[in-house]
């Protein structure tokens, strides 16, 4: 694993900070947060552990877009998104220049709730998952009930239509790094951005998800340039 970028050092980033401080103190970190107060608290925590880190007060979306533009340097680095928004989707809209769309109706997914930026959150669990869940492939860690289909598969097969056409569903898989902590290598997002720009001119569904939990947005189609 290359450098790890923890994007967001507030409430949700504390778990990531504590994990690396206690379990992987040899890992080089970059702490990203626009709030100096959050960075100061994060730095105080890591200073006591001996973890090597640097900081950035750049906006989360602008920061990640910058990493994408320098892909040769950062492609093997990992991103831990702990900001309260669908970060990968926000980056996708910024890079492609395409806007997000509102849902015309609720998709057929389990345990839905909506966010403030037209995102839909879904989960196989209707309970608060334990922090130490290792995400077993074939059964639920908490209930021990056999899992027939992962959320990743349900999102891939999602049938959501606009104007009679089924939208393609693209998923950025989140890999479990530690208990209750997920992220993705930058190269994974790079491949998706490249695919969308070259192969997907129409509207599409975009999700970031693990086997049990996910967040989904709709990306608008490319603007059509009128012929002269």
C-alpha positions as YAML, in Angstrom:
chain: A
units: angstrom
residues:
- id: 1
  name: UNK
  ca: [0.00, 0.00, 0.00]
- id: 2
  name: UNK
  ca: [1.33, 3.47, -0.90]
- id: 3
  name: UNK
  ca: [0.47, 6.59, 1.04]
- id: 4
  name: UNK
  ca: [-2.99, 6.70, 2.65]
- id: 5
  name: UNK
  ca: [-5.06, 9.87, 2.30]
- id: 6
  name: UNK
  ca: [-7.68, 10.26, 5.04]
- id: 7
  name: UNK
  ca: [-10.10, 12.72, 3.51]
- id: 8
  name: UNK
  ca: [-12.04, 14.16, 6.43]
- id: 9
  name: UNK
  ca: [-10.74, 14.21, 10.00]
- id: 10
  name: UNK
  ca: [-13.90, 14.98, 11.92]
- id: 11
  name: UNK
  ca: [-16.22, 12.53, 13.65]
- id: 12
  name: UNK
  ca: [-16.13, 9.94, 10.87]
- id: 13
  name: UNK
  ca: [-12.37, 10.19, 10.44]
- id: 14
  name: UNK
  ca: [-11.61, 9.38, 14.06]
- id: 15
  name: UNK
  ca: [-11.96, 5.64, 13.46]
- id: 16
  name: UNK
  ca: [-9.43, 5.78, 10.64]
- id: 17
  name: UNK
  ca: [-6.99, 7.83, 12.72]
- id: 18
  name: UNK
  ca: [-7.27, 5.50, 15.69]
- id: 19
  name: UNK
  ca: [-6.85, 2.41, 13.49]
- id: 20
  name: UNK
  ca: [-3.63, 3.62, 11.87]
- id: 21
  name: UNK
  ca: [-2.28, 4.93, 15.17]
- id: 22
  name: UNK
  ca: [-2.74, 1.58, 16.90]
- id: 23
  name: UNK
  ca: [-2.55, -1.03, 14.13]
- id: 24
  name: UNK
  ca: [-0.39, 0.42, 11.33]
- id: 25
  name: UNK
  ca: [1.86, 3.13, 12.83]
- id: 26
  name: UNK
  ca: [4.40, 2.57, 10.05]
- id: 27
  name: UNK
  ca: [1.94, 3.78, 7.38]
- id: 28
  name: UNK
  ca: [2.51, 7.24, 5.88]
- id: 29
  name: UNK
  ca: [-0.68, 9.31, 6.05]
- id: 30
  name: UNK
  ca: [-2.01, 12.53, 4.55]
- id: 31
  name: UNK
  ca: [-4.75, 14.18, 6.61]
- id: 32
  name: UNK
  ca: [-7.17, 16.28, 4.57]
- id: 33
  name: UNK
  ca: [-9.71, 18.61, 6.16]
- id: 34
  name: UNK
  ca: [-10.77, 22.19, 5.43]
- id: 35
  name: UNK
  ca: [-11.30, 22.79, 9.17]
- id: 36
  name: UNK
  ca: [-8.07, 23.63, 11.01]
- id: 37
  name: UNK
  ca: [-9.66, 22.54, 14.29]
- id: 38
  name: UNK
  ca: [-10.17, 19.00, 12.96]
- id: 39
  name: UNK
  ca: [-6.61, 18.81, 11.66]
- id: 40
  name: UNK
  ca: [-5.19, 20.01, 14.95]
- id: 41
  name: UNK
  ca: [-7.09, 17.34, 16.88]
- id: 42
  name: UNK
  ca: [-6.02, 14.67, 14.38]
- id: 43
  name: UNK
  ca: [-2.39, 15.75, 14.55]
- id: 44
  name: UNK
  ca: [-2.44, 15.65, 18.35]
- id: 45
  name: UNK
  ca: [-3.72, 12.07, 18.22]
- id: 46
  name: UNK
  ca: [-1.10, 10.90, 15.73]
- id: 47
  name: UNK
  ca: [1.82, 12.76, 17.35]
- id: 48
  name: UNK
  ca: [1.49, 10.47, 20.34]
- id: 49
  name: UNK
  ca: [1.66, 7.35, 18.16]
- id: 50
  name: UNK
  ca: [4.73, 8.20, 16.10]
- id: 51
  name: UNK
  ca: [2.85, 7.92, 12.79]
- id: 52
  name: UNK
  ca: [4.38, 9.90, 9.94]
- id: 53
  name: UNK
  ca: [1.86, 12.28, 8.40]
- id: 54
  name: UNK
  ca: [1.34, 15.50, 6.52]
- id: 55
  name: UNK
  ca: [-1.75, 17.71, 6.35]
- id: 56
  name: UNK
  ca: [-3.80, 19.64, 3.82]
- id: 57
  name: UNK
  ca: [-6.59, 22.16, 4.37]
- id: 58
  name: UNK
  ca: [-7.77, 21.87, 0.77]
- id: 59
  name: UNK
  ca: [-11.42, 21.15, -0.04]
- id: 60
  name: UNK
  ca: [-11.98, 17.40, -0.20]
- id: 61
  name: UNK
  ca: [-13.25, 17.30, -3.79]
- id: 62
  name: UNK
  ca: [-10.56, 19.64, -5.12]
- id: 63
  name: UNK
  ca: [-7.91, 17.62, -3.30]
- id: 64
  name: UNK
  ca: [-8.96, 14.32, -4.83]
- id: 65
  name: UNK
  ca: [-9.29, 15.87, -8.30]
- id: 66
  name: UNK
  ca: [-5.69, 17.06, -7.90]
- id: 67
  name: UNK
  ca: [-4.54, 13.51, -7.13]
- id: 68
  name: UNK
  ca: [-6.27, 12.22, -10.26]
- id: 69
  name: UNK
  ca: [-4.44, 14.78, -12.39]
- id: 70
  name: UNK
  ca: [-1.10, 13.48, -11.09]
- id: 71
  name: UNK
  ca: [-1.95, 9.82, -11.54]
- id: 72
  name: UNK
  ca: [1.60, 8.59, -12.13]
- id: 73
  name: UNK
  ca: [2.57, 9.79, -8.68]
- id: 74
  name: UNK
  ca: [-0.53, 8.84, -6.73]
- id: 75
  name: UNK
  ca: [-2.20, 5.92, -8.56]
- id: 76
  name: UNK
  ca: [-1.06, 3.35, -5.97]
- id: 77
  name: UNK
  ca: [-2.15, 5.47, -3.00]
- id: 78
  name: UNK
  ca: [-5.30, 4.69, -1.03]
- id: 79
  name: UNK
  ca: [-8.21, 6.99, -0.25]
- id: 80
  name: UNK
  ca: [-10.20, 6.74, 3.00]
- id: 81
  name: UNK
  ca: [-13.30, 8.91, 2.41]
- id: 82
  name: UNK
  ca: [-14.68, 10.10, 5.74]
- id: 83
  name: UNK
  ca: [-16.39, 13.34, 4.67]
- id: 84
  name: UNK
  ca: [-20.21, 13.53, 4.90]
- id: 85
  name: UNK
  ca: [-20.85, 13.35, 1.15]
- id: 86
  name: UNK
  ca: [-20.53, 10.87, -1.73]
- id: 87
  name: UNK
  ca: [-16.95, 11.94, -2.40]
- id: 88
  name: UNK
  ca: [-16.16, 9.78, -5.42]
- id: 89
  name: UNK
  ca: [-19.35, 10.91, -7.16]
- id: 90
  name: UNK
  ca: [-18.63, 14.58, -6.41]
- id: 91
  name: UNK
  ca: [-15.21, 14.10, -7.99]
- id: 92
  name: UNK
  ca: [-16.78, 12.41, -11.01]
- id: 93
  name: UNK
  ca: [-19.12, 15.36, -11.59]
- id: 94
  name: UNK
  ca: [-16.21, 17.78, -11.29]
- id: 95
  name: UNK
  ca: [-13.96, 15.89, -13.71]
- id: 96
  name: UNK
  ca: [-16.65, 15.19, -16.33]
- id: 97
  name: UNK
  ca: [-18.47, 18.51, -16.02]
- id: 98
  name: UNK
  ca: [-21.75, 16.59, -15.75]
- id: 99
  name: UNK
  ca: [-24.36, 17.38, -13.09]
- id: 100
  name: UNK
  ca: [-26.17, 15.11, -10.70]
- id: 101
  name: UNK
  ca: [-29.84, 14.25, -11.23]
- id: 102
  name: UNK
  ca: [-32.68, 13.82, -8.79]
- id: 103
  name: UNK
  ca: [-34.38, 10.45, -8.41]
- id: 104
  name: UNK
  ca: [-37.73, 10.23, -10.15]
- id: 105
  name: UNK
  ca: [-38.73, 7.41, -7.82]
- id: 106
  name: UNK
  ca: [-37.07, 5.29, -5.19]
- id: 107
  name: UNK
  ca: [-34.95, 2.43, -6.55]
- id: 108
  name: UNK
  ca: [-35.62, -1.13, -5.44]
- id: 109
  name: UNK
  ca: [-32.93, -1.45, -2.79]
- id: 110
  name: UNK
  ca: [-33.03, -2.47, 0.89]
- id: 111
  name: UNK
  ca: [-33.28, -0.09, 3.84]
- id: 112
  name: UNK
  ca: [-33.12, 3.13, 1.87]
- id: 113
  name: UNK
  ca: [-32.71, 6.66, 3.12]
- id: 114
  name: UNK
  ca: [-31.93, 9.85, 1.22]
- id: 115
  name: UNK
  ca: [-29.11, 12.35, 1.65]
- id: 116
  name: UNK
  ca: [-28.92, 16.09, 1.06]
- id: 117
  name: UNK
  ca: [-27.18, 15.87, -2.33]
- id: 118
  name: UNK
  ca: [-29.61, 13.57, -4.18]
- id: 119
  name: UNK
  ca: [-27.78, 10.49, -2.94]
- id: 120
  name: UNK
  ca: [-29.54, 7.29, -1.87]
- id: 121
  name: UNK
  ca: [-28.03, 5.16, 0.90]
- id: 122
  name: UNK
  ca: [-28.86, 1.45, 1.01]
- id: 123
  name: UNK
  ca: [-27.92, -1.38, 3.34]
- id: 124
  name: UNK
  ca: [-28.51, -5.09, 3.80]
- id: 125
  name: UNK
  ca: [-28.73, -4.39, 7.53]
- id: 126
  name: UNK
  ca: [-31.68, -2.84, 9.33]
- id: 127
  name: UNK
  ca: [-29.58, -2.55, 12.50]
- id: 128
  name: UNK
  ca: [-26.37, -0.84, 13.56]
- id: 129
  name: UNK
  ca: [-23.52, -3.10, 12.46]
- id: 130
  name: UNK
  ca: [-20.82, -3.91, 15.04]
- id: 131
  name: UNK
  ca: [-17.59, -1.99, 14.50]
- id: 132
  name: UNK
  ca: [-15.54, -5.20, 14.40]
- id: 133
  name: UNK
  ca: [-17.47, -6.77, 11.49]
- id: 134
  name: UNK
  ca: [-15.00, -8.36, 9.01]
- id: 135
  name: UNK
  ca: [-17.60, -8.51, 6.21]
- id: 136
  name: UNK
  ca: [-17.73, -12.28, 5.68]
- id: 137
  name: UNK
  ca: [-18.67, -13.17, 2.13]
- id: 138
  name: UNK
  ca: [-21.34, -15.82, 2.72]
- id: 139
  name: UNK
  ca: [-23.18, -14.80, 5.90]
- id: 140
  name: UNK
  ca: [-23.95, -11.82, 8.12]
- id: 141
  name: UNK
  ca: [-21.39, -11.45, 10.91]
- id: 142
  name: UNK
  ca: [-24.01, -10.12, 13.35]
- id: 143
  name: UNK
  ca: [-27.01, -12.37, 12.68]
- id: 144
  name: UNK
  ca: [-25.10, -15.40, 11.29]
- id: 145
  name: UNK
  ca: [-27.80, -15.65, 8.60]
- id: 146
  name: UNK
  ca: [-26.60, -16.88, 5.21]
- id: 147
  name: UNK
  ca: [-26.22, -14.10, 2.66]
- id: 148
  name: UNK
  ca: [-27.69, -14.95, -0.71]
- id: 149
  name: UNK
  ca: [-26.76, -11.83, -2.66]
- id: 150
  name: UNK
  ca: [-24.34, -9.05, -1.73]
- id: 151
  name: UNK
  ca: [-25.30, -5.40, -2.06]
- id: 152
  name: UNK
  ca: [-22.62, -5.08, -4.75]
- id: 153
  name: UNK
  ca: [-24.53, -7.57, -6.89]
- id: 154
  name: UNK
  ca: [-27.87, -5.91, -6.20]
- id: 155
  name: UNK
  ca: [-26.47, -2.55, -7.25]
- id: 156
  name: UNK
  ca: [-24.93, -4.04, -10.40]
- id: 157
  name: UNK
  ca: [-28.29, -5.56, -11.35]
- id: 158
  name: UNK
  ca: [-30.34, -2.50, -10.39]
- id: 159
  name: UNK
  ca: [-33.10, -1.82, -12.91]
- id: 160
  name: UNK
  ca: [-33.72, 1.91, -12.87]
- id: 161
  name: UNK
  ca: [-35.18, 3.46, -15.99]
- id: 162
  name: UNK
  ca: [-35.42, 7.02, -17.25]
- id: 163
  name: UNK
  ca: [-37.60, 7.72, -20.31]
- id: 164
  name: UNK
  ca: [-37.97, 3.99, -20.84]
- id: 165
  name: UNK
  ca: [-34.23, 3.28, -20.86]
- id: 166
  name: UNK
  ca: [-32.40, 1.34, -18.18]
- id: 167
  name: UNK
  ca: [-29.45, 3.27, -16.80]
- id: 168
  name: UNK
  ca: [-26.10, 1.46, -16.60]
- id: 169
  name: UNK
  ca: [-24.91, 0.93, -13.04]
- id: 170
  name: UNK
  ca: [-21.24, 1.56, -12.29]
- id: 171
  name: UNK
  ca: [-19.83, 0.67, -8.89]
- id: 172
  name: UNK
  ca: [-16.68, 1.75, -7.08]
- id: 173
  name: UNK
  ca: [-16.02, -1.11, -4.65]
- id: 174
  name: UNK
  ca: [-14.91, -0.13, -1.16]
- id: 175
  name: UNK
  ca: [-12.35, -2.50, 0.35]
- id: 176
  name: UNK
  ca: [-12.33, -3.16, 4.07]
- id: 177
  name: UNK
  ca: [-9.02, -2.00, 5.53]
- id: 178
  name: UNK
  ca: [-9.86, -2.40, 9.20]
- id: 179
  name: UNK
  ca: [-12.93, -2.98, 11.40]
- id: 180
  name: UNK
  ca: [-15.64, -0.63, 10.18]
- id: 181
  name: UNK
  ca: [-13.14, 1.13, 7.91]
- id: 182
  name: UNK
  ca: [-13.20, 1.10, 4.12]
- id: 183
  name: UNK
  ca: [-11.41, 2.77, 1.24]
- id: 184
  name: UNK
  ca: [-10.20, 2.34, -2.32]
- id: 185
  name: UNK
  ca: [-6.97, 2.70, -4.29]
- id: 186
  name: UNK
  ca: [-6.87, 5.79, -6.48]
- id: 187
  name: UNK
  ca: [-6.25, 3.65, -9.58]
- id: 188
  name: UNK
  ca: [-9.71, 2.11, -9.11]
- id: 189
  name: UNK
  ca: [-11.35, 5.53, -9.38]
- id: 190
  name: UNK
  ca: [-9.05, 6.45, -12.28]
- id: 191
  name: UNK
  ca: [-10.29, 3.47, -14.30]
- id: 192
  name: UNK
  ca: [-13.91, 4.39, -13.66]
- id: 193
  name: UNK
  ca: [-13.41, 8.03, -14.64]
- id: 194
  name: UNK
  ca: [-11.68, 6.95, -17.84]
- id: 195
  name: UNK
  ca: [-14.45, 4.45, -18.64]
- id: 196
  name: UNK
  ca: [-17.22, 6.99, -18.06]
- id: 197
  name: UNK
  ca: [-15.53, 9.64, -20.20]
- id: 198
  name: UNK
  ca: [-14.87, 7.27, -23.09]
- id: 199
  name: UNK
  ca: [-17.78, 4.84, -23.01]
- id: 200
  name: UNK
  ca: [-20.74, 6.35, -21.14]
- id: 201
  name: UNK
  ca: [-22.15, 9.50, -22.71]
- id: 202
  name: UNK
  ca: [-25.65, 8.90, -21.36]
- id: 203
  name: UNK
  ca: [-27.00, 9.14, -17.82]
- id: 204
  name: UNK
  ca: [-25.83, 6.45, -15.41]
- id: 205
  name: UNK
  ca: [-26.02, 5.24, -11.83]
- id: 206
  name: UNK
  ca: [-22.84, 5.56, -9.79]
- id: 207
  name: UNK
  ca: [-22.34, 3.84, -6.44]
- id: 208
  name: UNK
  ca: [-19.61, 3.49, -3.87]
- id: 209
  name: UNK
  ca: [-20.29, 0.31, -1.92]
- id: 210
  name: UNK
  ca: [-19.05, -2.67, 0.04]
- id: 211
  name: UNK
  ca: [-20.84, -6.02, 0.38]
- id: 212
  name: UNK
  ca: [-23.43, -4.62, 2.80]
- id: 213
  name: UNK
  ca: [-23.67, -0.83, 2.49]
- id: 214
  name: UNK
  ca: [-23.67, 1.64, -0.38]
- id: 215
  name: UNK
  ca: [-24.42, 5.12, -1.60]
- id: 216
  name: UNK
  ca: [-25.76, 5.85, -5.10]
- id: 217
  name: UNK
  ca: [-26.24, 8.94, -7.26]
- id: 218
  name: UNK
  ca: [-27.41, 9.56, -10.82]
- id: 219
  name: UNK
  ca: [-24.94, 11.23, -13.19]
- id: 220
  name: UNK
  ca: [-26.53, 13.24, -16.00]
- id: 221
  name: UNK
  ca: [-25.79, 12.62, -19.66]
- id: 222
  name: UNK
  ca: [-23.18, 14.63, -21.48]
- id: 223
  name: UNK
  ca: [-24.39, 17.92, -22.90]
- id: 224
  name: UNK
  ca: [-25.11, 17.57, -26.57]
- id: 225
  name: UNK
  ca: [-23.28, 20.08, -28.73]
- id: 226
  name: UNK
  ca: [-25.62, 21.30, -31.52]
- id: 227
  name: UNK
  ca: [-24.48, 20.84, -35.09]
- id: 228
  name: UNK
  ca: [-23.71, 23.96, -37.09]
...
